[in-house]
Amino acid sequence: MGELWILIPAPFMGYFVIDHFRKLFSDDPNFVREVFKSQPVTMVAAATALGAAIVWGLSEVGQRFVGILF
């Protein structure tokens, strides 16, 4: 149950990261949405995996920062 706090925001964080990197390769603002419509399961899985890694990394940095302060 402790990992649930990572998995809830993970797809949203992953979507924003994927959309940010899309700007490097495509000028089409709807590209990520089009891929999501054609391959929803793949996009959700990719966004969740990427977002979970980022959320976990940010939480580790935050915990160490709080540990330094207190």
PQR file with spaces between the fields and no chain letter, atoms N, CA, C, O and H, PARSE charges and radii, in Angstrom:
ATOM       1  N    MET     1       0.816   -1.193    0.000 -0.4000 1.5000
ATOM       2  CA   MET     1       0.000    0.000    0.000 -0.0000 2.0000
ATOM       3  C    MET     1       0.860    1.257    0.000  0.5500 1.7000
ATOM       4  O    MET     1       0.388    2.325   -0.389 -0.5500 1.4000
ATOM       5  N    GLY     2       2.095    1.149    0.423 -0.4000 1.5000
ATOM       6  CA   GLY     2       2.974    2.305    0.466 -0.0000 2.0000
ATOM       7  C    GLY     2       3.369    2.817   -0.910  0.5500 1.7000
ATOM       8  O    GLY     2       3.725    3.988   -1.046 -0.5500 1.4000
ATOM       9  H    GLY     2       2.478    0.281    0.740  0.4000 1.0000
ATOM      10  N    GLU     3       3.317    1.973   -1.931 -0.4000 1.5000
ATOM      11  CA   GLU     3       3.686    2.376   -3.285 -0.0000 2.0000
ATOM      12  C    GLU     3       2.552    3.067   -4.017  0.5500 1.7000
ATOM      13  O    GLU     3       2.747    3.567   -5.125 -0.5500 1.4000
ATOM      14  H    GLU     3       3.028    1.022   -1.821  0.4000 1.0000
ATOM      15  N    LEU     4       1.376    3.104   -3.421 -0.4000 1.5000
ATOM      16  CA   LEU     4       0.223    3.707   -4.085 -0.0000 2.0000
ATOM      17  C    LEU     4       0.424    5.199   -4.316  0.5500 1.7000
ATOM      18  O    LEU     4      -0.065    5.737   -5.310 -0.5500 1.4000
ATOM      19  H    LEU     4       1.217    2.698   -2.521  0.4000 1.0000
ATOM      20  N    TRP     5       1.131    5.876   -3.421 -0.4000 1.5000
ATOM      21  CA   TRP     5       1.370    7.312   -3.588 -0.0000 2.0000
ATOM      22  C    TRP     5       2.260    7.590   -4.788  0.5500 1.7000
ATOM      23  O    TRP     5       2.268    8.710   -5.299 -0.5500 1.4000
ATOM      24  H    TRP     5       1.528    5.439   -2.613  0.4000 1.0000
ATOM      25  N    ILE     6       3.012    6.589   -5.251 -0.4000 1.5000
ATOM      26  CA   ILE     6       3.818    6.748   -6.462 -0.0000 2.0000
ATOM      27  C    ILE     6       2.959    6.517   -7.701  0.5500 1.7000
ATOM      28  O    ILE     6       3.092    7.238   -8.690 -0.5500 1.4000
ATOM      29  H    ILE     6       3.005    5.679   -4.836  0.4000 1.0000
ATOM      30  N    LEU     7       2.084    5.521   -7.654 -0.4000 1.5000
ATOM      31  CA   LEU     7       1.329    5.139   -8.844 -0.0000 2.0000
ATOM      32  C    LEU     7       0.164    6.062   -9.166  0.5500 1.7000
ATOM      33  O    LEU     7      -0.266    6.114  -10.318 -0.5500 1.4000
ATOM      34  H    LEU     7       1.976    4.936   -6.851  0.4000 1.0000
ATOM      35  N    ILE     8      -0.356    6.783   -8.196 -0.4000 1.5000
ATOM      36  CA   ILE     8      -1.498    7.667   -8.482 -0.0000 2.0000
ATOM      37  C    ILE     8      -1.074    8.850   -9.361  0.5500 1.7000
ATOM      38  O    ILE     8      -1.732    9.090  -10.373 -0.5500 1.4000
ATOM      39  H    ILE     8      -0.007    6.740   -7.260  0.4000 1.0000
ATOM      40  N    PRO     9      -0.021    9.599   -9.038 -0.5600 1.5000
ATOM      41  CA   PRO     9       0.346   10.721   -9.921  0.2800 2.0000
ATOM      42  C    PRO     9       1.220   10.318  -11.112  0.5500 1.7000
ATOM      43  O    PRO     9       1.488   11.149  -11.980 -0.5500 1.4000
ATOM      44  N    ALA    10       1.666    9.064  -11.170 -0.4000 1.5000
ATOM      45  CA   ALA    10       2.617    8.641  -12.194 -0.0000 2.0000
ATOM      46  C    ALA    10       2.125    8.833  -13.628  0.5500 1.7000
ATOM      47  O    ALA    10       2.881    9.368  -14.439 -0.5500 1.4000
ATOM      48  H    ALA    10       1.448    8.389  -10.465  0.4000 1.0000
ATOM      49  N    PRO    11       0.901    8.428  -13.990 -0.5600 1.5000
ATOM      50  CA   PRO    11       0.489    8.623  -15.392  0.2800 2.0000
ATOM      51  C    PRO    11       0.438   10.094  -15.802  0.5500 1.7000
ATOM      52  O    PRO    11       0.762   10.432  -16.941 -0.5500 1.4000
ATOM      53  N    PHE    12       0.038   10.959  -14.891 -0.4000 1.5000
ATOM      54  CA   PHE    12      -0.038   12.385  -15.215 -0.0000 2.0000
ATOM      55  C    PHE    12       1.357   12.974  -15.400  0.5500 1.7000
ATOM      56  O    PHE    12       1.599   13.724  -16.345 -0.5500 1.4000
ATOM      57  H    PHE    12      -0.225   10.685  -13.966  0.4000 1.0000
ATOM      58  N    MET    13       2.270   12.633  -14.498 -0.4000 1.5000
ATOM      59  CA   MET    13       3.642   13.118  -14.613 -0.0000 2.0000
ATOM      60  C    MET    13       4.282   12.577  -15.888  0.5500 1.7000
ATOM      61  O    MET    13       4.977   13.304  -16.598 -0.5500 1.4000
ATOM      62  H    MET    13       2.074   12.024  -13.730  0.4000 1.0000
ATOM      63  N    GLY    14       4.047   11.309  -16.171 -0.4000 1.5000
ATOM      64  CA   GLY    14       4.592   10.711  -17.392 -0.0000 2.0000
ATOM      65  C    GLY    14       4.065   11.371  -18.645  0.5500 1.7000
ATOM      66  O    GLY    14       4.815   11.591  -19.596 -0.5500 1.4000
ATOM      67  H    GLY    14       3.482   10.718  -15.594  0.4000 1.0000
ATOM      68  N    TYR    15       2.771   11.692  -18.658 -0.4000 1.5000
ATOM      69  CA   TYR    15       2.181   12.362  -19.823 -0.0000 2.0000
ATOM      70  C    TYR    15       2.835   13.719  -20.054  0.5500 1.7000
ATOM      71  O    TYR    15       3.146   14.073  -21.191 -0.5500 1.4000
ATOM      72  H    TYR    15       2.162   11.513  -17.886  0.4000 1.0000
ATOM      73  N    PHE    16       3.046   14.479  -18.981 -0.4000 1.5000
ATOM      74  CA   PHE    16       3.660   15.796  -19.129 -0.0000 2.0000
ATOM      75  C    PHE    16       5.108   15.693  -19.602  0.5500 1.7000
ATOM      76  O    PHE    16       5.564   16.524  -20.387 -0.5500 1.4000
ATOM      77  H    PHE    16       2.793   14.191  -18.057  0.4000 1.0000
ATOM      78  N    VAL    17       5.829   14.686  -19.133 -0.4000 1.5000
ATOM      79  CA   VAL    17       7.215   14.506  -19.573 -0.0000 2.0000
ATOM      80  C    VAL    17       7.252   14.084  -21.040  0.5500 1.7000
ATOM      81  O    VAL    17       8.062   14.597  -21.813 -0.5500 1.4000
ATOM      82  H    VAL    17       5.459   14.011  -18.496  0.4000 1.0000
ATOM      83  N    ILE    18       6.382   13.156  -21.426 -0.4000 1.5000
ATOM      84  CA   ILE    18       6.328   12.725  -22.828 -0.0000 2.0000
ATOM      85  C    ILE    18       5.964   13.902  -23.725  0.5500 1.7000
ATOM      86  O    ILE    18       6.555   14.073  -24.792 -0.5500 1.4000
ATOM      87  H    ILE    18       5.724   12.739  -20.799  0.4000 1.0000
ATOM      88  N    ASP    19       5.006   14.708  -23.307 -0.4000 1.5000
ATOM      89  CA   ASP    19       4.611   15.864  -24.108 -0.0000 2.0000
ATOM      90  C    ASP    19       5.733   16.894  -24.185  0.5500 1.7000
ATOM      91  O    ASP    19       5.907   17.549  -25.213 -0.5500 1.4000
ATOM      92  H    ASP    19       4.526   14.569  -22.440  0.4000 1.0000
ATOM      93  N    HIS    20       6.492   17.041  -23.107 -0.4000 1.5000
ATOM      94  CA   HIS    20       7.616   17.980  -23.123 -0.0000 2.0000
ATOM      95  C    HIS    20       8.677   17.526  -24.129  0.5500 1.7000
ATOM      96  O    HIS    20       9.186   18.344  -24.895 -0.5500 1.4000
ATOM      97  H    HIS    20       6.351   16.510  -22.272  0.4000 1.0000
ATOM      98  N    PHE    21       9.016   16.238  -24.136 -0.4000 1.5000
ATOM      99  CA   PHE    21      10.018   15.736  -25.066 -0.0000 2.0000
ATOM     100  C    PHE    21       9.492   15.671  -26.492  0.5500 1.7000
ATOM     101  O    PHE    21      10.282   15.668  -27.436 -0.5500 1.4000
ATOM     102  H    PHE    21       8.602   15.574  -23.513  0.4000 1.0000
ATOM     103  N    ARG    22       8.181   15.619  -26.669 -0.4000 1.5000
ATOM     104  CA   ARG    22       7.587   15.647  -28.004 -0.0000 2.0000
ATOM     105  C    ARG    22       7.954   16.933  -28.721  0.5500 1.7000
ATOM     106  O    ARG    22       8.120   16.938  -29.941 -0.5500 1.4000
ATOM     107  H    ARG    22       7.539   15.622  -25.902  0.4000 1.0000
ATOM     108  N    LYS    23       8.082   18.013  -27.985 -0.4000 1.5000
ATOM     109  CA   LYS    23       8.390   19.316  -28.576 -0.0000 2.0000
ATOM     110  C    LYS    23       9.759   19.324  -29.258  0.5500 1.7000
ATOM     111  O    LYS    23      10.003   20.151  -30.136 -0.5500 1.4000
ATOM     112  H    LYS    23       7.947   18.009  -26.994  0.4000 1.0000
ATOM     113  N    LEU    24      10.646   18.422  -28.871 -0.4000 1.5000
ATOM     114  CA   LEU    24      11.953   18.331  -29.516 -0.0000 2.0000
ATOM     115  C    LEU    24      11.862   17.729  -30.909  0.5500 1.7000
ATOM     116  O    LEU    24      12.689   18.033  -31.769 -0.5500 1.4000
ATOM     117  H    LEU    24      10.448   17.749  -28.158  0.4000 1.0000
ATOM     118  N    PHE    25      10.856   16.867  -31.146 -0.4000 1.5000
ATOM     119  CA   PHE    25      10.783   16.104  -32.385 -0.0000 2.0000
ATOM     120  C    PHE    25       9.617   16.477  -33.285  0.5500 1.7000
ATOM     121  O    PHE    25       9.647   16.166  -34.476 -0.5500 1.4000
ATOM     122  H    PHE    25      10.185   16.620  -30.447  0.4000 1.0000
ATOM     123  N    SER    26       8.594   17.133  -32.756 -0.4000 1.5000
ATOM     124  CA   SER    26       7.400   17.425  -33.538 -0.0000 2.0000
ATOM     125  C    SER    26       6.819   18.771  -33.118  0.5500 1.7000
ATOM     126  O    SER    26       6.815   19.132  -31.941 -0.5500 1.4000
ATOM     127  H    SER    26       8.570   17.385  -31.789  0.4000 1.0000
ATOM     128  N    ASP    27       6.333   19.496  -34.110 -0.4000 1.5000
ATOM     129  CA   ASP    27       5.680   20.776  -33.829 -0.0000 2.0000
ATOM     130  C    ASP    27       4.178   20.624  -33.659  0.5500 1.7000
ATOM     131  O    ASP    27       3.489   21.589  -33.327 -0.5500 1.4000
ATOM     132  H    ASP    27       6.337   19.203  -35.066  0.4000 1.0000
ATOM     133  N    ASP    28       3.667   19.427  -33.882 -0.4000 1.5000
ATOM     134  CA   ASP    28       2.227   19.177  -33.784 -0.0000 2.0000
ATOM     135  C    ASP    28       1.824   19.073  -32.312  0.5500 1.7000
ATOM     136  O    ASP    28       2.248   18.135  -31.637 -0.5500 1.4000
ATOM     137  H    ASP    28       4.226   18.643  -34.152  0.4000 1.0000
ATOM     138  N    PRO    29       1.018   20.007  -31.793 -0.5600 1.5000
ATOM     139  CA   PRO    29       0.634   19.953  -30.375  0.2800 2.0000
ATOM     140  C    PRO    29      -0.312   18.801  -30.042  0.5500 1.7000
ATOM     141  O    PRO    29      -0.475   18.469  -28.868 -0.5500 1.4000
ATOM     142  N    ASN    30      -0.935   18.188  -31.038 -0.4000 1.5000
ATOM     143  CA   ASN    30      -1.873   17.085  -30.801 -0.0000 2.0000
ATOM     144  C    ASN    30      -1.250   15.720  -31.048  0.5500 1.7000
ATOM     145  O    ASN    30      -1.960   14.714  -31.054 -0.5500 1.4000
ATOM     146  H    ASN    30      -0.803   18.458  -31.992  0.4000 1.0000
ATOM     147  N    PHE    31       0.059   15.664  -31.250 -0.4000 1.5000
ATOM     148  CA   PHE    31       0.707   14.397  -31.576 -0.0000 2.0000
ATOM     149  C    PHE    31       0.539   13.352  -30.476  0.5500 1.7000
ATOM     150  O    PHE    31       0.219   12.197  -30.758 -0.5500 1.4000
ATOM     151  H    PHE    31       0.636   16.481  -31.244  0.4000 1.0000
ATOM     152  N    VAL    32       0.752   13.750  -29.239 -0.4000 1.5000
ATOM     153  CA   VAL    32       0.640   12.800  -28.123 -0.0000 2.0000
ATOM     154  C    VAL    32      -0.803   12.322  -27.981  0.5500 1.7000
ATOM     155  O    VAL    32      -1.037   11.148  -27.692 -0.5500 1.4000
ATOM     156  H    VAL    32       1.012   14.688  -29.009  0.4000 1.0000
ATOM     157  N    ARG    33      -1.757   13.204  -28.177 -0.4000 1.5000
ATOM     158  CA   ARG    33      -3.169   12.812  -28.105 -0.0000 2.0000
ATOM     159  C    ARG    33      -3.531   11.836  -29.215  0.5500 1.7000
ATOM     160  O    ARG    33      -4.293   10.897  -28.988 -0.5500 1.4000
ATOM     161  H    ARG    33      -1.566   14.157  -28.412  0.4000 1.0000
ATOM     162  N    GLU    34      -2.989   12.049  -30.423 -0.4000 1.5000
ATOM     163  CA   GLU    34      -3.259   11.138  -31.533 -0.0000 2.0000
ATOM     164  C    GLU    34      -2.685    9.754  -31.254  0.5500 1.7000
ATOM     165  O    GLU    34      -3.335    8.743  -31.519 -0.5500 1.4000
ATOM     166  H    GLU    34      -2.370   12.812  -30.608  0.4000 1.0000
ATOM     167  N    VAL    35      -1.473    9.709  -30.722 -0.4000 1.5000
ATOM     168  CA   VAL    35      -0.875    8.420  -30.370 -0.0000 2.0000
ATOM     169  C    VAL    35      -1.674    7.766  -29.249  0.5500 1.7000
ATOM     170  O    VAL    35      -1.869    6.551  -29.253 -0.5500 1.4000
ATOM     171  H    VAL    35      -0.944   10.530  -30.507  0.4000 1.0000
ATOM     172  N    PHE    36      -2.136    8.562  -28.292 -0.4000 1.5000
ATOM     173  CA   PHE    36      -2.944    8.021  -27.200 -0.0000 2.0000
ATOM     174  C    PHE    36      -4.248    7.422  -27.726  0.5500 1.7000
ATOM     175  O    PHE    36      -4.686    6.377  -27.245 -0.5500 1.4000
ATOM     176  H    PHE    36      -1.977    9.549  -28.289  0.4000 1.0000
ATOM     177  N    LYS    37      -4.872    8.077  -28.712 -0.4000 1.5000
ATOM     178  CA   LYS    37      -6.115    7.547  -29.278 -0.0000 2.0000
ATOM     179  C    LYS    37      -5.881    6.254  -30.041  0.5500 1.7000
ATOM     180  O    LYS    37      -6.729    5.362  -30.014 -0.5500 1.4000
ATOM     181  H    LYS    37      -4.516    8.926  -29.102  0.4000 1.0000
ATOM     182  N    SER    38      -4.746    6.136  -30.721 -0.4000 1.5000
ATOM     183  CA   SER    38      -4.486    4.932  -31.507 -0.0000 2.0000
ATOM     184  C    SER    38      -3.920    3.790  -30.663  0.5500 1.7000
ATOM     185  O    SER    38      -4.139    2.623  -30.990 -0.5500 1.4000
ATOM     186  H    SER    38      -4.057    6.860  -30.743  0.4000 1.0000
ATOM     187  N    GLN    39      -3.201    4.101  -29.589 -0.4000 1.5000
ATOM     188  CA   GLN    39      -2.583    3.070  -28.742 -0.0000 2.0000
ATOM     189  C    GLN    39      -2.747    3.436  -27.266  0.5500 1.7000
ATOM     190  O    GLN    39      -1.765    3.775  -26.605 -0.5500 1.4000
ATOM     191  H    GLN    39      -3.024    5.048  -29.324  0.4000 1.0000
ATOM     192  N    PRO    40      -3.969    3.373  -26.743 -0.5600 1.5000
ATOM     193  CA   PRO    40      -4.186    3.849  -25.367  0.2800 2.0000
ATOM     194  C    PRO    40      -3.474    3.018  -24.301  0.5500 1.7000
ATOM     195  O    PRO    40      -2.945    3.574  -23.338 -0.5500 1.4000
ATOM     196  N    VAL    41      -3.455    1.702  -24.460 -0.4000 1.5000
ATOM     197  CA   VAL    41      -2.838    0.852  -23.432 -0.0000 2.0000
ATOM     198  C    VAL    41      -1.332    1.084  -23.386  0.5500 1.7000
ATOM     199  O    VAL    41      -0.742    1.170  -22.309 -0.5500 1.4000
ATOM     200  H    VAL    41      -3.885    1.250  -25.241  0.4000 1.0000
ATOM     201  N    THR    42      -0.720    1.183  -24.547 -0.4000 1.5000
ATOM     202  CA   THR    42       0.722    1.418  -24.608 -0.0000 2.0000
ATOM     203  C    THR    42       1.088    2.773  -24.017  0.5500 1.7000
ATOM     204  O    THR    42       2.065    2.889  -23.278 -0.5500 1.4000
ATOM     205  H    THR    42      -1.199    1.114  -25.422  0.4000 1.0000
ATOM     206  N    MET    43       0.309    3.790  -24.341 -0.4000 1.5000
ATOM     207  CA   MET    43       0.597    5.130  -23.818 -0.0000 2.0000
ATOM     208  C    MET    43       0.414    5.203  -22.305  0.5500 1.7000
ATOM     209  O    MET    43       1.220    5.825  -21.613 -0.5500 1.4000
ATOM     210  H    MET    43      -0.484    3.696  -24.942  0.4000 1.0000
ATOM     211  N    VAL    44      -0.635    4.575  -21.791 -0.4000 1.5000
ATOM     212  CA   VAL    44      -0.848    4.588  -20.338 -0.0000 2.0000
ATOM     213  C    VAL    44       0.280    3.837  -19.639  0.5500 1.7000
ATOM     214  O    VAL    44       0.777    4.284  -18.605 -0.5500 1.4000
ATOM     215  H    VAL    44      -1.289    4.069  -22.353  0.4000 1.0000
ATOM     216  N    ALA    45       0.689    2.691  -20.201 -0.4000 1.5000
ATOM     217  CA   ALA    45       1.776    1.922  -19.597 -0.0000 2.0000
ATOM     218  C    ALA    45       3.089    2.702  -19.632  0.5500 1.7000
ATOM     219  O    ALA    45       3.824    2.731  -18.645 -0.5500 1.4000
ATOM     220  H    ALA    45       0.285    2.328  -21.041  0.4000 1.0000
ATOM     221  N    ALA    46       3.379    3.330  -20.766 -0.4000 1.5000
ATOM     222  CA   ALA    46       4.620    4.100  -20.885 -0.0000 2.0000
ATOM     223  C    ALA    46       4.607    5.311  -19.959  0.5500 1.7000
ATOM     224  O    ALA    46       5.600    5.595  -19.289 -0.5500 1.4000
ATOM     225  H    ALA    46       2.782    3.306  -21.568  0.4000 1.0000
ATOM     226  N    ALA    47       3.488    6.021  -19.920 -0.4000 1.5000
ATOM     227  CA   ALA    47       3.398    7.199  -19.058 -0.0000 2.0000
ATOM     228  C    ALA    47       3.491    6.809  -17.588  0.5500 1.7000
ATOM     229  O    ALA    47       4.124    7.511  -16.800 -0.5500 1.4000
ATOM     230  H    ALA    47       2.681    5.791  -20.464  0.4000 1.0000
ATOM     231  N    THR    48       2.866    5.697  -17.212 -0.4000 1.5000
ATOM     232  CA   THR    48       2.915    5.248  -15.820 -0.0000 2.0000
ATOM     233  C    THR    48       4.328    4.835  -15.426  0.5500 1.7000
ATOM     234  O    THR    48       4.798    5.185  -14.344 -0.5500 1.4000
ATOM     235  H    THR    48       2.351    5.126  -17.853  0.4000 1.0000
ATOM     236  N    ALA    49       5.008    4.091  -16.298 -0.4000 1.5000
ATOM     237  CA   ALA    49       6.368    3.651  -15.985 -0.0000 2.0000
ATOM     238  C    ALA    49       7.320    4.839  -15.870  0.5500 1.7000
ATOM     239  O    ALA    49       8.100    4.929  -14.921 -0.5500 1.4000
ATOM     240  H    ALA    49       4.626    3.807  -17.177  0.4000 1.0000
ATOM     241  N    LEU    50       7.252    5.738  -16.830 -0.4000 1.5000
ATOM     242  CA   LEU    50       8.125    6.908  -16.804 -0.0000 2.0000
ATOM     243  C    LEU    50       7.792    7.819  -15.627  0.5500 1.7000
ATOM     244  O    LEU    50       8.687    8.292  -14.926 -0.5500 1.4000
ATOM     245  H    LEU    50       6.619    5.665  -17.600  0.4000 1.0000
ATOM     246  N    GLY    51       6.516    8.059  -15.417 -0.4000 1.5000
ATOM     247  CA   GLY    51       6.092    8.922  -14.318 -0.0000 2.0000
ATOM     248  C    GLY    51       6.431    8.345  -12.961  0.5500 1.7000
ATOM     249  O    GLY    51       6.803    9.086  -12.051 -0.5500 1.4000
ATOM     250  H    GLY    51       5.789    7.675  -15.986  0.4000 1.0000
ATOM     251  N    ALA    52       6.308    7.026  -12.806 -0.4000 1.5000
ATOM     252  CA   ALA    52       6.630    6.395  -11.523 -0.0000 2.0000
ATOM     253  C    ALA    52       8.110    6.564  -11.194  0.5500 1.7000
ATOM     254  O    ALA    52       8.469    6.819  -10.044 -0.5500 1.4000
ATOM     255  H    ALA    52       6.006    6.424  -13.546  0.4000 1.0000
ATOM     256  N    ALA    53       8.963    6.422  -12.198 -0.4000 1.5000
ATOM     257  CA   ALA    53      10.395    6.606  -11.960 -0.0000 2.0000
ATOM     258  C    ALA    53      10.700    8.046  -11.555  0.5500 1.7000
ATOM     259  O    ALA    53      11.526    8.286  -10.673 -0.5500 1.4000
ATOM     260  H    ALA    53       8.671    6.214  -13.132  0.4000 1.0000
ATOM     261  N    ILE    54      10.039    8.994  -12.194 -0.4000 1.5000
ATOM     262  CA   ILE    54      10.283   10.407  -11.877 -0.0000 2.0000
ATOM     263  C    ILE    54       9.738   10.763  -10.498  0.5500 1.7000
ATOM     264  O    ILE    54      10.409   11.436   -9.716 -0.5500 1.4000
ATOM     265  H    ILE    54       9.369    8.799  -12.910  0.4000 1.0000
ATOM     266  N    VAL    55       8.520   10.313  -10.202 -0.4000 1.5000
ATOM     267  CA   VAL    55       7.929   10.602   -8.884 -0.0000 2.0000
ATOM     268  C    VAL    55       8.765    9.966   -7.783  0.5500 1.7000
ATOM     269  O    VAL    55       8.993   10.589   -6.746 -0.5500 1.4000
ATOM     270  H    VAL    55       7.974    9.767  -10.837  0.4000 1.0000
ATOM     271  N    TRP    56       9.223    8.746   -7.989 -0.4000 1.5000
ATOM     272  CA   TRP    56      10.055    8.075   -6.992 -0.0000 2.0000
ATOM     273  C    TRP    56      11.363    8.844   -6.790  0.5500 1.7000
ATOM     274  O    TRP    56      11.794    9.054   -5.656 -0.5500 1.4000
ATOM     275  H    TRP    56       9.038    8.240   -8.831  0.4000 1.0000
ATOM     276  N    GLY    57      11.993    9.264   -7.892 -0.4000 1.5000
ATOM     277  CA   GLY    57      13.238   10.021   -7.786 -0.0000 2.0000
ATOM     278  C    GLY    57      13.053   11.338   -7.058  0.5500 1.7000
ATOM     279  O    GLY    57      13.870   11.711   -6.216 -0.5500 1.4000
ATOM     280  H    GLY    57      11.643    9.094   -8.814  0.4000 1.0000
ATOM     281  N    LEU    58      11.979   12.043   -7.384 -0.4000 1.5000
ATOM     282  CA   LEU    58      11.705   13.308   -6.697 -0.0000 2.0000
ATOM     283  C    LEU    58      11.421   13.095   -5.214  0.5500 1.7000
ATOM     284  O    LEU    58      11.805   13.917   -4.382 -0.5500 1.4000
ATOM     285  H    LEU    58      11.315   11.740   -8.068  0.4000 1.0000
ATOM     286  N    SER    59      10.752   11.998   -4.885 -0.4000 1.5000
ATOM     287  CA   SER    59      10.463   11.736   -3.473 -0.0000 2.0000
ATOM     288  C    SER    59      11.738   11.401   -2.704  0.5500 1.7000
ATOM     289  O    SER    59      11.887   11.787   -1.545 -0.5500 1.4000
ATOM     290  H    SER    59      10.440   11.330   -5.561  0.4000 1.0000
ATOM     291  N    GLU    60      12.656   10.683   -3.350 -0.4000 1.5000
ATOM     292  CA   GLU    60      13.927   10.371   -2.692 -0.0000 2.0000
ATOM     293  C    GLU    60      14.731   11.640   -2.435  0.5500 1.7000
ATOM     294  O    GLU    60      15.301   11.815   -1.357 -0.5500 1.4000
ATOM     295  H    GLU    60      12.535   10.369   -4.292  0.4000 1.0000
ATOM     296  N    VAL    61      14.775   12.514   -3.417 -0.4000 1.5000
ATOM     297  CA   VAL    61      15.489   13.782   -3.247 -0.0000 2.0000
ATOM     298  C    VAL    61      14.834   14.605   -2.143  0.5500 1.7000
ATOM     299  O    VAL    61      15.525   15.189   -1.308 -0.5500 1.4000
ATOM     300  H    VAL    61      14.312   12.373   -4.293  0.4000 1.0000
ATOM     301  N    GLY    62      13.507   14.652   -2.138 -0.4000 1.5000
ATOM     302  CA   GLY    62      12.791   15.403   -1.108 -0.0000 2.0000
ATOM     303  C    GLY    62      13.025   14.849    0.282  0.5500 1.7000
ATOM     304  O    GLY    62      13.200   15.610    1.234 -0.5500 1.4000
ATOM     305  H    GLY    62      12.946   14.177   -2.817  0.4000 1.0000
ATOM     306  N    GLN    63      13.031   13.521    0.409 -0.4000 1.5000
ATOM     307  CA   GLN    63      13.264   12.914    1.719 -0.0000 2.0000
ATOM     308  C    GLN    63      14.674   13.198    2.212  0.5500 1.7000
ATOM     309  O    GLN    63      14.869   13.459    3.399 -0.5500 1.4000
ATOM     310  H    GLN    63      12.889   12.903   -0.364  0.4000 1.0000
ATOM     311  N    ARG    64      15.653   13.153    1.328 -0.4000 1.5000
ATOM     312  CA   ARG    64      17.030   13.442    1.736 -0.0000 2.0000
ATOM     313  C    ARG    64      17.192   14.918    2.101  0.5500 1.7000
ATOM     314  O    ARG    64      17.919   15.258    3.034 -0.5500 1.4000
ATOM     315  H    ARG    64      15.494   12.941    0.364  0.4000 1.0000
ATOM     316  N    PHE    65      16.506   15.793    1.354 -0.4000 1.5000
ATOM     317  CA   PHE    65      16.574   17.221    1.657 -0.0000 2.0000
ATOM     318  C    PHE    65      15.962   17.509    3.021  0.5500 1.7000
ATOM     319  O    PHE    65      16.518   18.282    3.801 -0.5500 1.4000
ATOM     320  H    PHE    65      15.915   15.516    0.597  0.4000 1.0000
ATOM     321  N    VAL    66      14.819   16.893    3.313 -0.4000 1.5000
ATOM     322  CA   VAL    66      14.186   17.083    4.619 -0.0000 2.0000
ATOM     323  C    VAL    66      15.071   16.497    5.716  0.5500 1.7000
ATOM     324  O    VAL    66      15.166   17.062    6.805 -0.5500 1.4000
ATOM     325  H    VAL    66      14.367   16.265    2.679  0.4000 1.0000
ATOM     326  N    GLY    67      15.720   15.364    5.433 -0.4000 1.5000
ATOM     327  CA   GLY    67      16.626   14.767    6.406 -0.0000 2.0000
ATOM     328  C    GLY    67      17.822   15.650    6.715  0.5500 1.7000
ATOM     329  O    GLY    67      18.322   15.653    7.839 -0.5500 1.4000
ATOM     330  H    GLY    67      15.643   14.905    4.548  0.4000 1.0000
ATOM     331  N    ILE    68      18.281   16.399    5.722 -0.4000 1.5000
ATOM     332  CA   ILE    68      19.397   17.320    5.940 -0.0000 2.0000
ATOM     333  C    ILE    68      18.949   18.500    6.805  0.5500 1.7000
ATOM     334  O    ILE    68      19.689   18.963    7.672 -0.5500 1.4000
ATOM     335  H    ILE    68      17.875   16.396    4.808  0.4000 1.0000
ATOM     336  N    LEU    69      17.731   18.975    6.557 -0.4000 1.5000
ATOM     337  CA   LEU    69      17.239   20.131    7.304 -0.0000 2.0000
ATOM     338  C    LEU    69      16.958   19.812    8.763  0.5500 1.7000
ATOM     339  O    LEU    69      17.188   20.642    9.642 -0.5500 1.4000
ATOM     340  H    LEU    69      17.130   18.598    5.852  0.4000 1.0000
ATOM     341  N    PHE    70      16.463   18.613    9.017 -0.4000 1.5000
ATOM     342  CA   PHE    70      16.067   18.283   10.391 -0.0000 2.0000
ATOM     343  C    PHE    70      16.989   17.244   10.935  0.5500 1.7000
ATOM     344  O    PHE    70      16.835   16.820   12.080 -0.5500 1.4000
ATOM     345  H    PHE    70      16.276   17.939    8.303  0.4000 1.0000
